[in-house]
Amino acid sequence: MQAGLLGDRITGALFLVIGIGAIWHGWSLEVPFAADPVGPKAFPRVVGALLTISGSCILLRPEQVEWEVGDHGRVTLVAVASLLYPFLLEPIGFVPSTAMLCFVAGKAFRGPTAGTAIASLLLAGFFLLLI
């Protein structure tokens, strides 16, 4: 087995274990009676399901994931933007900080600047309406 393929398998297995743990933790949360109908149990279950599915796909993928030139920089950019996002929420507000995060992610996936800006603002507004 190639070193890169082994790394993919280890990453997939790690995501799978973390996902299963998040789902288990979500089921074990005790919620007081006055909580909203969805409650805090939904978030760890949804994230756990996504991690479990992603981990399974990476683990069972028959070939090694190939990175293109520049992929590391784009992944780093989205990771840094995601880490800064919660710190920007209070000072500049939900819509601007969410739009900025969506814009950075859209540009990382090589989206056109004008279309990415419009879609980012629309997504941020839509997310605000969902809350």
TAZIQUI-V894935 format. One line per field, one symbol per residue. phi: phi as a letter, one per 40 degrees, with the letter a starting at -180 (. if undefined). psi: psi as a letter, one per 20 degrees, with the letter a starting at -180 (. if undefined). burial: 1 if it has 24 or more other ideal C-beta (glycine too) atoms within 12 Angstrom, else 0. Layout:
phi->???
psi->???
burial->???
//
This chain:
phi->.cccccccccccccccccccccccccccccbcdcccdcgcccccccccccccccccccccccbccccccgccccccccccccccdcccdccbhccccccccccccccccgccccccccccccccccccccc
psi->pqghhghggggghggggggghgggghhipppqhjrrhgrihgghgggggghggggggghiphrqppprpihhggggghgghhhhghiigghirggghghgghgggghhjkqqgghhgghggggggghhhh.
burial->00000001101100110011011001000000000000000001100110110110011000000000000000000100100010000000010011111111111100000001000100110000000
//
